[in-house]
Amino acid sequence: MMKVNRKTTVAASLMMGGAMLALPSVAAAQDVSVYCSYPEEWCRVITDAYTEQTGGAIAMVIKSSGEVYAQLRAEASNPKGDVWYGGTGDPHLQAAHDDLLLEYRSPNMDKLQPWAIEQAKRADYKTVGIAQGLLGFIYNEEVLAANGLEPPQCWADLIKPEYKGEVQMPHPLSSGASYIALATIFQVFGEEEGFEYLKKLNENINQYTKSGGAPSQNAARGETAISVTTLVTAVPFIVDGFPLKVAAPCEGAGLEIPSMSIVKGGPNEEGAKAFYDWALTAEAQNALAEGARFYNVQSNVDAKLP
């Protein structure tokens, strides 16, 4: 998995010849500009799969959820992008509330999991859930053992003095995963106690990263003992043999629903809808799982489970 805390542009340069796959309820392929809030590897796979399956091309810009939300607000009077793809769902919901997104009911909506449809309903169909994951702790067993530390199992563990300088998490101003962490903490502890908890947790933090995927990568490298982020980001490293383990906090774990939205007033509304419809198909979601080691549960009921 690659860091996503930089701006990257990926433009498909060749149109794929030959017969294209027959996809359900997908309009004629068009070129489209997409803000991708997933790790770079995942964004590249989606770019290639769209071209291969439909013949359309994507101009892809990779940014964290917080960065895209800020850009949509700044460009509200003259949007530059067409679609916002991926990243935790809360910033998408906020953008929907701020009237930055276009209401759209895809003809593929009836093929989605109930939680994905519920995400759309909450936003008056200005966004939709495309995957699901759990927030919690990722820890490096070897680093903990070398420092004589026990693995954390609860939110209360993270503020213990022995974990000083051993914890890492994303920054809430740029990462949707961190926003989920904060929301979870306040739901678990309440507002007043939650703020006190965050003060104590801050004493143990060694770094606030820009993206949600960076803490798991740093834990795999041994640069931090414990990371607070979405658990699925650890799976590729575990598969590759890194000494990582995951734990869902005993008091309660936040649920993330990565989402997708059409930018209101974007330059290519029809192209945006074509990509949106395609991204909700099982074919598109299977391509992501097979090409990028994507381990989230995806929203289409016919998509393969990782």
C-alpha positions, 0 to 999 in steps of 0.5 A: 500500500502506498502513501496518499499524502500527495497530489497525483494525476493519473490520465488514461492515455489509450482507449482499449480496442475490441469488445467491451464487457456488457455491464448492467445499467451503465450509460455510454462511457465518457471521459470523467474527472475523479477525485479519489480518496483511496490509496494510490494503488486502489485509485490506479486500479479503478482508473485502468478497470474503467478504461478496460471495461467501458472504453472511457478515460479518467483524469484521476486526482488523489487526495485525502477526504478532508482535502477533497471536502475543502476543495469542494467548498473552495470551488463551490461556484466553479467546480473542477471535478466530476466525481468524488470516489472513496474515502470515509463517508462522513465528509461526503455526508457533510458535503451533501449537507452543504449542498456541494453534491448532486442528488442522483439515484443510480439505476444500480441502487437496487443491487446494493447492500442495505447499509449502502442504500441507507447511506444514500437515504441519509444524504437525500441520495447525494452520496452512496456507500461503496464499501464498509470497514471497521475502525480500531487499533493496529499494533506491531507485535515485535515493537510492543514485545521489544518495549515490554508492552501489552497489546491495547484492547480498549480505548482506555488502554491508549492513554496509559503512561507506558504508551507514551510516544508509541501511538499514531493516528491520522489528523482529523482535519485531513483524514476521514478515518480520524474523524470517525475515531473522534466521533467514536470517542465522543459516543463512547465517553460523552463530550466532556469526558471525551475532550479530557480523553483526547488531551491524555491521548495527545500525550502518547501520540508520536505523529498525526499523519495526513492520510488514514492509510499511513499509520498502518504502513508506519506500524508495519515498518516498526516506526510506531507500535500502535496505530489508530485507523481503519483495520482493513488498511493492515490486511495487505501488510499482514498478508505480506508477513509483517508482524501486525495484529488488529483489535476492535476497541472493547468499549465500541468501534466506529464503522466507516462507510467509504462513499461516492458522490457526484460534484454539483455543477461539475463540468461533465454531469453525464460522464459523472453519472456514467462512472457512478453507475459503473462503479456500483456494478459487481464487475467494477468492484470485483476488479478493485478487489482482484487488482488492488488487494482491496479487503473491504466488504463492498456494496454490490450484493454480487461483489465477491467477498475478500 
